[in-house]
Amino acid sequence: MCAPALRGPRQRVVGPGSGAPLPFAHARKERRPCARTAVSREPRLVAIAAAPRQFHPKGLKGDTPVTFVRAEFNNVILGDSPKVTVSPEGTAKYNFTSGFDFSSEGNTLDDLAHKPVFLTVFEVLPKEKKQKDEKTVILGQSVVDLLPLLEGECTFEIMVPLYPITGSPLENLRTGAKCCLEVTVSVSEALLTTAQILGGNLLRVTLEAAYSVPDNFVVSGPQQNYMVGLQVPSIGERDYPIFFRNGILKLGGEKEHVPRPKRWPITNILAPGAQNIPYSFITGGPYLEEDGELNRPEDKEFRNQAETTKKRIVWDVESRCYLDPPAVINFQKRIADCRFWPVEITRISLAPVFKGKSTKDKTEDDGQVFFHGVAYVNMVPLLYPGVKKIRGAFRVYPYIDGQVYEKTKCLFSLFRDVGHQIKLGNLTGINSSLAKPILTKTSKEEKPSKEKDTSSSIKSQSSDNPLEGETPLYQNPDGQQYLEAGTYLVLEFELEKPLVPKRLPEDLASRVKEMIPQRPTLVRRTGGAQKAMNDYHNQIQNIASAILEEYHKMFGKELATGKDLDNQPLEDQKCQLNYELNCSGKYFAFKEQLKHSVVKIVREKYLKTTAFENQEELQAFISELYIFLVDQMHVTLNQSRLEETQPTSVAVISTTSEQLRLFAYEAQINEDYPLATVYYEERLVRDSQNLEHWLDYGSFCLLINDIIKAQECFRKALSLNQTNINSLLLCGLMSIMLEHYDEAEIFFEDATCLDPTSVVAWTLLGLFYEIQNNDIRMEMAFHEANKQLNARLAKEKTTAESVDVGGKLESSLTLGVVRSSSPTKGEIPQDELLDDTCKQYCESSEQPGPSIQSQDVSSIQRPFKSFTLSKDTPKKASKSQISSNGPASSAFSGVSPKPCSIFMETTRFLMKVNAIQYVHTVLAHELLYPQGGPSCEYYLVLAQTHLLKKDFAKAEEYLQAASQMDYLVFIFARTLMSGV
């Protein structure tokens, strides 16, 4: 079967039907996938077989009625089954097969996407006297969804329920009994090729309701048709309009229940239960997680009131649209070109025209559109990686041509330009073609047409922008009521597959592992010179013990008498001991025992492995070696003697890793960077497998602008633990500095996958996309960062309100930050304690700003087209470069106050790791952010950056600005500047 391009403009008009719940679910029994590689242009038969039986049917004239099944698709009757009498067991075997031809001119892929096959069961009533024709009544109706054919299947079997119509005897079945049909749908070959299955997509548009509608909308009075329409881009310059009509006006009183089923976009369904789409429900969700407008915390009360007490128009209709590969490309391009799409709403009166009116008056009335409004849907989230669905509430504004064009670049109104046809009932079919084609911007400019004066305010045909100074002639007083009432539409757009695939976490982890392979833990082993020295000392101790034992054997009795010995007897004993050792061969044994350890010392300590060139060199080396060995012998003997005289061991005072970190910090404050380097390297020598040691050393290297060494440290830390978020972020920052942008994207994306709640990770990813001039993904990252920050603050607020000990609220608004080389353990300098106190007072005294609105992320303007970091920064820090982990930055350590925005939280992280190069860029975003702006912390950060540049005048100016926001900061400013 071929999958032709949908050639002409088509219109889909859908309705709600009944709200009856789905009695029981469909049971799909078998699917046989089939893919085809060749494209066939000939029509193909889609066969529908209703077989083999129907369960528990009950007719008007008894329990064994005569019934038959009628199949219908796309308003065309496909055929009737033979008349079958229901058996006493309650089954009827129809064995009925019918079908329709699929082609590009008739039944298209778009028809298969949103139109089901109807199977209607009729009962044949017995003939009465003098009755010529048989009478039939409808018992129920089944609906078969043909969507599996668009998934590449050739055959599938399904058990579909038989829904009773109103007044049917099937409504009175006993509990547990049900009627259903076994249906098999098959085609000779797949309707889609492999390329179409992989490259195509299916768009589902769901219109739930319009809430808080104007008070002029009343249930009584003339019958009204509430309609909503939008255009879906397709191939070429034409769009496909989708119309939702026959909205049901309801009074307030209670919320619409969830979950509730979505309804077919068909108006001629007889059975109320058959109007619900199987396996498709409206589930709702929290307002804060929506993608549209009115999703801020302050909007929650209005939403609850609008969806409970105010009037609403309910559709609950899902419309589907198949997009083949070229249409998918055009769909993406249209979203990228214009982020906002117009969704129009109107009310059309169905009251008959009075006979007294002339034909001219009738035509004018038919062309008018009342209560014409428009909602602007931001479709850009569908271009975010991995996103398939957007759902939210969208405000309705009056439809004014100039505003609509400025926002959406759309020149065509669905209801105003074809409203007279809708009113006259010319658009009777679900996908009837429009009388005039839908023109996009390109086609309208290529073939300009004469328009009425009502649309002359849009633009001139030769200009790309609306004409300035033109007064809109198309006034919309009715549409203004939408704005006054606060009307909004709840819409959902869902794709079968995301337009932009998202990288899998496994793939990102694999890429990181390829760039930075994990290093096995090194086993510490004693070797080399130290081991040789230890062996020599051990041998000296053993030989000394053996000589003392021999001495006690020879002269132990004399020592037992307690007589004092003078020098002469001691010399005699020494001669006798030497004679005995030489005669017994023990002296030679002692020399052989020392020989091996001495050879190791020569090789490992003196690195002598080759022969000497002359005798003088040999004698000089032997003299040096002899002196060294004698000295080491004395060290060993003295140590042994000391242990004997002082049996109680004295604890050796040694520095810990934390103490070394504090020493390094003190050296940074004193600007003694070589000494600080010694301390940091000493920590690495003691424990090179500690990830924090490498991060601290890397942050110090950033402070002194040694970018290469900083990158080595951060990569070493990442090799020790490839799931550490801070290591990934810092490696990403280093890659940006070195202009390795592909690697930077991998690092940042992997960080967001490992910790999706990290505000800093999402913000840094957005800053990276800003460098790449990728505005859509930059907006996506900032939107996600705001979303995570809002969720965290809401959770912390709830926790803080619920925790109350002793009548005092224990605030849980603490934000975890990365510990770097600044002292956070042990003894903290007094200046830092003062700074922490002033910083917390400063933040607590600020008035809380409005909540961050995720929907307004798109309004963030880029302060620069892009920013790059120079690699030509001086390699050696100046004398005034106080460590960012010093007193000026202690505000970013320990317990941090509540952040005002994602950018200030990211600034804290950057100052923490000494990434000063990025701070001004992030602060620029803070100024342009709708909920941002200068704050006490903002000026403190600026003051610190100017201190690092030795610009004391500017630093004092910013400190004074911070002190004006809170007088307590004045104490901090005076303390800091007096130290400088």
N, C-alpha and C positions, 0 to 999 in steps of 0.2 A: 504494500500500500504506500502511496506517496504521501508526503507531508508538504503540500504546496504552500507557497506564501499567500497570506490572506490579502487579496488584491485590493478590493474596494473598501471604502469606509463602511463600517458596520456599526449598528447601534444595538445595545442590549438594554432592554427594559425589564426590570425585575420587580417582584412584589413579595410581600411578606407571607401571605397565606395565613394559616392558623398557628396558634401558639401551643398546640397540644404536644405533650412530651412524647418522646420516642418510646413506644411500648416495650420493645425488645431489640436487641442489637442484631445486625447482620452477622452471619457466620460464613465467612469466605472459606471454601473448602480446598480449592486447588488453584495454583497458578503455574502456567507453563511459560516462562520467559522465552522470547524469541527475538533475535536481532537480525536486521537485514542490512546488507551492504549495497545493494543496487536500488535505484529509485525507479518506481513504476509510475507512469503517468495515467494509466488506465484506471477507471473506477473499480473498486473492490467491494465485495459483499461482506457486510457485517451480519453474521447469523446470530439470532437469539432463539434459543430453544427453551420452552417452558416444560420441563419434564423432571421426574416422572409423575409426581403426585402432589396433591393438595390435602392438608390435614384439617380435619374437623370442620368442614364447611356446613353451614346451616342456612336453609332458605326460608322464604316466606310461606311456602306450601309444604313444609315438612322437613325431616332431617335428611332426606335423600333427594335433593333437588337436581334438576338438569341444569348444568352450567357450561359455559364456554369462556375462553380467555381472548381478549383483544389486545394486540400489541400496537403501540403508537410511539413515534419519535419525531420530534421537530414539527409538531402539528400535522403529521401525516400518519394515517392508519396503515400499519404494515400488514395486517391480516387478522382473521379470526380462527380460533382453533375449532376442531369438531366439537359437537355437543356431547357431553359426557355426563352420565348419571353417577352421582356420588354413591359409593358402596356403603353398606351398613357399618363397615369398620371406620368410615369417615374419610376415605381417600378417593381421589379421582385422578386417573392417569390420562393426561392430555396428549403427551408425545407430539407437541406442536412446535414447529420451527418456522420462523419468518426472518426477514432481514431487510437491510437497506444498503444502498450503494454509497460508498465514501468517495468523494472527489473534491477537487478544488472549487468547482462551480456550485455544488449542492451542499451536502453535509460535510463541513470542514472540521479541522482539528479544534477550532474554537467552539464549534457546536458540541463536539464530543466532550469538551472540557467542562461545560456548565449545563448541558442538557441531558437529563436521564431518559431512559426508556420506561414508558408506562405500560404496565400489565394490568388491565382492568378485568375483573371477574364479573360476568353477568349471570343472572338466573333466568331461565326460560320458563315463563308461567304457563300452565296448562290452558289450552284454548277453551273458551266458553262457547255456548251455543250462538250460532250465527256470527261467529268471529272469524274473519278472513286471515288477518295477520297475527303472528305470534307477538305477545308482549314480553318485554324483558325489563328487569330491574337490575340495578348495579348493587352488588354485594360489597365489594371492596376493591382496593387498588394497591398495587405494589410498584416500587420504584427501583430501577437498576442503574447504578452509577457506572458509567463507561470509562472512568478515569484510568483503570488499569491498562486500557489499550494505549494510553499515552505514556505509559511507563515501559513500553516495549514488549508487552505480553501478547501472545497470540490467542490464548484460550484461558478462561478462568470460569470457575463454577462458584455459585453463591446461593445461599439460602436467604431469600428476602421475605420479610413479613408481609402479610396481606392485611392492610389497614382498612377497617370498616368505614364506610361513609356514614353520614348522619342519618339515623333512622334504620340502618341496616340491622338484620337479626344477628350479625356477627358481633354486635356490641354487647349482646347478652350471653356470651359464652361463659361456661363455668370457669371457676378459678383454676388457673394453671393451664387451661386449654388455649391453643393458639393456632392461627391459620398462617401458612407460609407456602411459598412456591420454591421449587428447586429450578434454578435458571443457569444455563450455560451460554456464554458469549464467546464467539470464536471468529477469527479471520483467517484467511488462507495464508497470509504472511503479515509480518509486523507492519504497523502503520508508519513507524518511524525508523529511520536508518540509525546505525550506531553513532554517526556524527551528530545527528539531531538529538539523540538521547543524551549524549555527553554535553553538547553545547546548548541545548534548549533549556527552557525553564517554564515554570508554571506560576503565574501570579494570582494570588487570592486577595480580593478586596472585600472586607467586611465592614458594613455600615451598621453600627449598633443602634444609636439613637441620637437625637438632638435634644439637649436639656436646656431648661430655662428659656423656653420659647416666649415670644411676645404675648401679652395678655389678649391681643386681638384674636388669637387663635382660640376658637371656642368649639366645643363638641357639637352643640346644636347649630341650627341654621343650614345654609346651603352646603351641599357636599363639596369637599375640597380634596384635591390630590396633592399631597406633599411629596416633592421629588428632590432628589439629589443626583448630581451628575459630575463626571470627571472624564478626562481624556487620557488614554494610555498610549504612549508612543509605540509605533510599530515600524515596519519597513518603509523606506522612502520618506516622503514628505507628508504622509497622511497619518492621522491618529485615529484610534478606535475609541469612540465614546461609550461610556458605561452609565446607564441610568438606573437609579433606584426609585421606584415609585410606590404609591399606595401606602405611605407611612401612616401609622395608626396614632392619632392624637389621644393622649391619656392625661388624666388629671393627676395631681400629686397625691401623696398619701403613704406610699411605701416604695422601697427600692425595687428595681428589677432584680429578680432572684438570679443567682449564679450557682453552679453552671446552668446555662440554658442552651438548647440546641440552636444552631444556625439553620436558616431556611433556604430552600431552593429558590433560584431566581426565575421561577416559573409561576404564572398566574392561573393556569388551567388545571391545577391539581384538585381532584374531587375529594379525596379522603384527607381529613385534617392531619392525621398522623403521618401521612406520606409527604407532607411539606417540609419535614425536618431532614437535614442531611445526616446520614449515618456517620458516627465517629467524629463529628465536628461540633464543638461546643464553644460558647463564650464563657471564659473563666474569670475575666476581670483581673484584678491585681492591685497592689498598693499604688497610690498616686505618685509617690516619689520615684517609683521605678518606671514610670511611663516616659515615652519619648517626645510627647507633644508639649503643649502649653499647660498652664494651670497645674503644675506638678510641684510647686513649692510648698513648704509647710504652712505658709500663711494662706494658701489657697484651699486647704483641706476643709475648712469650715464651709466655705462657699460651695465646694463640690458636694459635700454631704447634704447641704440644704437644697441645692438644685436637683440632686438625684433622688430626693426623698419627698419634698413638699411641693415642688414647682411642676408646672406642666412639662411634658416631654412628648416627642414624636418618636415612635419605636419602629424600626425596620427589622433588625436582627437577620439581615440577609448577607449571604456570601456569594460573590460573583467571581468566577474564574476566567482567566485569560491565558491562553497558550502563547508562549513566545519562542519562536524558532531562533537558531543561532544569530542570524542577522538582526532580528528584532531585539535580542538580548544586548547586542553591541549598541544598537541605537538607544535602547533603554538606559544603558550606562552613560552614554554620551549626553543624553538629554538631562539627566540628573546632574552631571558635572557642569553643564552649561548653565543650568538654572536650578538652584536648590529648592525653590518653592514651587509647588504645583497648586493650581486653583481647583477647589472642590466647590461647586455651586449648589445652592439650595433655593427653592422657590415654592410658592403655593399657587396652584392653578385651580380655578373654580370649575366645577363640573356641572354647574346649573345651566339649564337650557336658555338660549337667547330669546328675548321677548320678540313677538312677531311684529311689533310696531317699529322696530329698528330697521333702517335701510341696510342694503348690502354693504355700502361703504362703512357704515358704523360697525357692522359686524366684523368686517375685515380689520378695522382699527382695534377693536376690542380683542380680536384673536391675536393680534401681534403684540399686545401688551403683556408684560411679565410683572406680577406683583410679588412683593416681599422677596426681592431678588438679593440674595446674600452670597458671600464667598468666604471660604476658609482656606488659609494658606498652610499647606502641609509641607514640612521640611523633609524631603526625601533623601537628603545626604547620608543619614545613618545607614541606608542600604548599601552604600559604598564602603562602609567600614569592614575590615577583614572579619569574616565569619558571621556577619549579621544577616539574618534571613527575615526578620520581622520587626516592624515598628508599630507601636500602638500608643494612642494617647488621645487627649482632648485638644481640640483646635477651635479657637474662637471664630465666630462668624462676624464678618464685617459687611457693610453695605457694598454692593457691587458697583464700583465706579471705574470706568474704563481706564482712566489715567493711572489710578492707583494699582489696578490689576496688572497693567502692562509694566509699570515700574517694578513691581514685585516679582512677576512671573514671566515677563516678556511674551505674554499670550495675547493675541489679537482677536480671539474668537470666543464668543459667549455661546455656550451650548443652548441655554434656554431663551435668550433674547433673539438669537439668529434662527433658531428652529422652533421657538416656543409656539408659534402659530400652528405649526404642523402637529405638535403634541396636543394642543388644545382641540384641534379639529379631529383628532383621533387617527391621523394618517400613519402614525408610528405604531401600528398594531402588533407587529411581530417583535419577538425578543431581540433579534439582531437585524431589524430592517434597515436598509440603506437610507442614509439621509438624503433629503431632496437636493441639498447643496453640500459640496464636500467641505470637510473640516480642513481649514488651511492653517498651517503653522507659519511662523515668522518668515521662513525662507520662501515658502511657496507664495505667501502673500506679497512679498517684495518682488518676486520674479514676475508675478502676474497680478498687478494691482487692479482692484475693482472699485467701482464707484459705490460709495457707502452713503447711508442716510446721514442726515445732520446729527442724529443722535449719537453716532460714533465718530464724529469728525474731530473730537477732542483727543483721540488716542495719539495720533502722530501723523505726520506727512509721510507719503509712501516713499519718499526719497531720503528720509532721515531715519537714523537709528535710535533717536531719543524722542520722547514726546515734545510737542511744540511748546515752548515757553510762552506764558502769557495767555494761553487759550483758556477760555472759561468752559468747563464741562457743560454741555447742553443736555446730557443724559442725567437728570437728577433722579435720586433714589430715596425719597422720604420714607417709603415703606421699609426699605432695607436698613435704614437707620435704627429702626426699632430692635433689630437683632443686637446692635451694640449697646443700646440702652438697657435691654433686658439681660445682657450677659450671656447670650446664647452660645453654645459650643457643641460641636459634633464629636462623637467618639468613633474613631476610625481605626482600622487595622489593615496593614499591607503586609502580606507574607509571601515569600518566595519558596519554591521547593528546594532550591540550592542557593547558597550565598553568591552574590555577584563577584565578590573578591574572596577567594579562599583564604583561610587563616592557617598559618603554619602550625603544625602539631607540636605540642611540647616535646615529644620524643625527637622530632627532627631538630628542634632548637638545641636540645641537650646534646644531640649527636654532633651538631656543628661546633658547639662550644668545646666538646671533647676533642674534636679534630684540631681546633686552633690551640687549645691549651690542654694537652693530655695530662691525665692524673699521674702524679709521681708516687711510686711506692714509698712507704715509710722506711727511712734509713735506720738500720740497726746500729746503735752506738757500740763500737768495739774499741778496746784498748789496744794500741799497737804503736809501732814506730819507736821513737826515742823514749817516750814515757814508759812503755812496757820494758824496754831494755834497762832503764834505770831502776824500775821496780824489781826486776829479776836480780840485778847486782846487789841491791839493798837486802833482798831476801837471802842471797848467798852469803853475804857478810854476816848477817845475823846467825845463820846456821853454823858457819865456821867459828864464829866467836863463841857460840854455845858449846861446840865440840872441844875447843881449846880450854875453856873454863872447866869442862868436865874432866879432861885429862889432868889439868892442874890440881883439881881436888883429889884425884886418885893418888897423885904423887906427894902432895904436901898438905893433905887435909888434916892429918893428925897434929902437925905443928900449929896449924891455924886453930885447932880445937883447944889448945892449951891457953890461948888468949895472950901469949907473949907478944910484945911489940917487936917488930922486925925493922932493922935499920937498912940502909941502902946496900951494904955488902951482902947480906943474906939474900936479899931480893935479886941481886945480880947473879948470885950463884944459882938460885932457883930458875932464873930465866935461861941460863946456859944449860942446865940439866934438862929443862923442858924442850929447848931447841934440839939438843942431842937426841932425846927420846923420840921426838917427832920425826927427825931425819932417819934415825935407825929403824923405826917401825914403818916407814913409808907413808905415814899420814901427811907429812908436809907436801909430798908430791901429789897425794890425793886431793889436798886442799887447793893446790894450784890448778889441777885439772878441773876441779869443781868451779873455779872462778873463770876458767878459760872461755867457756861458752858465753857467759854474760858479758865479758870484756869484748869479745868479738862482736856481739850485737851492738854494744855501745859504739864501737868504732864504725860500724856500718850505718847505724840509725842516727846516732848523735852527730858524728863527724862526717858522715856520708863518704867514707873512704872505702872504695871497693876495687881500686886499681893499685898496682905496684908503684913504689916511689922511684923517682928518677935518679936520685943520688943518695949517698950515705948521710950527708948533712941534713937533708930534708927528713930522712927517716929518724935521725937522732932528735931533731927538733920536735917532731911529732910525738916520739916516745916520751920525751921530757914533759910535754904538755899533757899527754894522756896520764902519765904517772902522777903528776900533781893533781889532776882532776879526780883520779880514782882514790888517792889518799884523802882528799877533801871529802869526797862522798862517803868514804869509810868512816871518817870522824863524825860526819853528820849522822850516820846510822848508829854508831856506838853511843854518841851523846844522846840520841833520841831514846835508845834502849835504857840508858842510865836514868834519863829523866822520867821515863815511865815507871822505873823501879822506885825512885825516890818520891814520885807523886802519883800514887796509884789512882787517885780520884781525877778523872779526865776533866779538863776544862773545855767548855763548849766554845767552838770556833765561831766567831761572829762573821757571818757572811751576808752579803746583800741579796735581797730577793728581786724578782723580776719587777714587781710593782715599785720597789725603791729605785731601781734603775730607770724606770719610766719617769718617776718624779725628778730624778737627777737630770735626765735629758730635758725635761720641761723647764727646770730651773736654768739650764744652760741656754735654752731658747730665749727665755726672758732676758737673760744677761747678754744675749746676742753672741754667745760663744758657740757658734755652729759646729766647729770641728769637735769640741768636747761633746756636744749633743750627739754628733754622729758616732762617737766612740761608745757612748752609753747605749744607743739604739743597736749598734752592731754587736755589743756585748750580750744584749738580750737575745739576739738571733743566734749567737754562738752557743749560748746555754740551752736554748730550745728552738731549733729551727723549724719544728713541726707545729708551732703555735701560730694560728692564723692571725690573731690580734697583733702579734709582734710585727708581722709583715705589713699589716694595714697601718699601724702607727708609724713605722719607718717610711712607708710610701707617702703618708700625709706630710711628714717632715720634709721629704724630698720635694713635694709640691710647694711647700713654703719657700724653699731655697731655689725654686724654679729648675730643679733637675728632673725634667720630664721623663727622660729615658729611664733613669733609675727608678722613678716612681712607677712607671709602667711595669718594670721588672718585678717590683715588690708586689703590686696588685695582682699580676698574673701568677706569681708564686702563691699568693694567698688563695687565688681561685683554683689553682691546681691541687691544693690541699683539701678544698671543699667546693665542689662545683655547684652546689645549691645555696651558697651564701649570697644573699641579695646585695649586701654592701660591696662585696668583691666584684660582682657583675656590674653594678652601677659605676664603680670607679674604673673598671676596665673599659666600659663604654665611654666615660669621659676622656680617658687617655687616648682612645681611638679617634675621638673627634679632634683632640688637640693635634694628633699626628695625621689627621685627614684620612684615616682608614674608615670610611663611612659604612662600608658593608659590614665590617666587624662590629662597629658600634651598634648598628640596628639589631644584630643578632644578640648582643649582650643585653640591650634594653628590653627587647621582646621576651627573652628568656626570663628576665627578672619579673616582668609583669605576669608571665605564665606561672612562675613559681610562687609568687605572692600577688594575686589579683587585687588585694586590698591595699597595696602600698601606694600611698598618694605621691610620694617622691618618685617612685619608678615611673608612674604614668606621666607625671609632669616632665621629667627628664626626657621621656620618649617624645612628648609633644614638642619640646625644645629642639630635639634632634630633627623631627620632621619639618620644623620651621627652617632649619638650615637647608634641608632638601627642597624647600619651596613646595612642600606637599601640604597644602592648606586643609584638605579634607581629613587626612590622618592626624594632622596637628589638632584639629578640632575634636576628633574622636578621642585622642589621648587626654586632652584637657577636660572633655566632658566626663570621661571615666574617672579622672582624678577628683573632679568635683562631686561626682556621685559617691565615690568611696569616702570622701571627707564628710559629706552630709550624713551618710549612713553611720559613720563612726561617731560624729558629734551627737546625733540623735540617740544612739545607744548609750553614750557616756552621760548625756543629760538624764536619760531615764534611770540609769544606775545611780547617779548622784542624788536624784530626788528620792530614791528608795532607800538610801543608806543614811541613817540618822542615829548616831551614838551619843547618848548623854545630852540630847537636845541640840547638838552641834552637827551640822551637815558635813560629812566627810567627802570632800570632792574627789571624784575619780577621774577628773579631766586631766589625766597625765598622758603625755604623748611619748612613746618610745623613740629614742634617738640613738644614733650609732655612737658608741664610745670610741673616741680616738685618743690621741696622745695628750689631750688635756686631762689634768688630774681629776678623776671622779672617785677615786678610792683613797683611803688613808687620809693623810693630812692635806688639807686644802688651804692655800694661801688666804690670808685675811682679806686681801683686796678682792679676791674672787668671791668670797662670801658676801662682802658688801655689794658687789656687782649683781650677784644673784638676787639679793634682797631688793635692790633698786629696780631690777628688771621686772620682778614679779609684781612690785607695787605699781610700776608703770603700766603693765598690761592689764592688771585688775582694775585700774582706775579708768580705763578707756570705756567709752560707751559701746555696747555691743552693736555691731552693724547688722544690716539685714541679712537674711539667710542667703546662701549661695544658690543661685538659680541655674540649674543645669541647662535649661533650654536656651539661656542667653549666652552660651559659650560661643556660638557663632558670631556674636557681636563683638568679640574680643578682636581688637585691631592689632596687627603686627607692628611693633615699634620699629623694626628694621626689616628690610627685605630678607636679609639673612645676616647671621653673625658668624665670624670666624675668629679663631684664636691664633695669635701670632706665635710662631716658634722662635722668634728672635728676641724674646724677653731675656733680660740679663740672667746669667747663670748663677750669679752670687747675689744674695740678698743684701740690701743696704743695712747700715747700722740701725736705722730706725724701724726696720721690719720686725715689729713685735709679733710674736706668734699669735695666730688667730685663736689658739687655744689658751691664750693668756687672759688677763683680767678683762680686756675689752670684749672678749668673746665668751666669757663664762656664762653669758645669758643663754647660750645655746647648749649648755651641758646640764646634767642633772634633770630636775623636773622642769619641763617646759610649759609655758602657759598655753591657753587655748589659742590655736592659730586663727588668723583672720582670713586666710586664703591659702590656696594650694601653693602659691608662689612664695609666700613668707615661710611656709613649712619647708619648701625646697631650699630656700635661702639658708635656713638653719643647718640643713645637712651640708650644703656647700661650704659654709663657714667652718663647720665642724671638721671637715677633711681638708681644709686649706685650699679649696678650689676657688680662689678669689677671682680667677679669670671669668667665671660665669656669673658672678653676683650681680653686676650692674645690668646685665641682660635680663635676669629674673626680676630685678627691682623695676625695670622698665615695664615689664608685663604687669607688675603689681599696680603701677600708676594707672595703666589703661584698663585695668580690670573693673567691671561695673561695681563690684562689692569691695574693691580694694581702695588704694589711695594712701597718702602719707599717714603714718602712725608713729607712735613712740618707738617701737622696735625698728621701723623703717629708717628713722633718722639715726638710731644707734648703729645700725649696720653700715650706713653711709659714713658715719664718723669713723668707724673702725677701718674701713677701706682707705680713707684718706690718711689715717694714721700710718698705715702700711706704706703709703706713698710719701710720707714725711711732709704732708701738706697740713700743718697744724692749724692754720687759719680756717681752712674749710672744715676740719674736724671739729674745731670749737664752735663754728657756726651751726653745724648739724646737732651738736650736743645742746646748744642753747635752744634750738628748735624743739628738741625732744623735751627739754626741761619746761618749756612753755605749755606742753601738753600735760605734764605732771610735775609739780614743784619738787617732788622727792628725787626726780632725776637730776635736779640741780646739784644735789649732794654728790651724786655719782660723777657728774661732769667736773666738778671742782676737784674731786679726788683724783680722777684720771689725768686731767690736764696739769695738776700740780706735780704729778709723778713724771710727766714728760718734760 
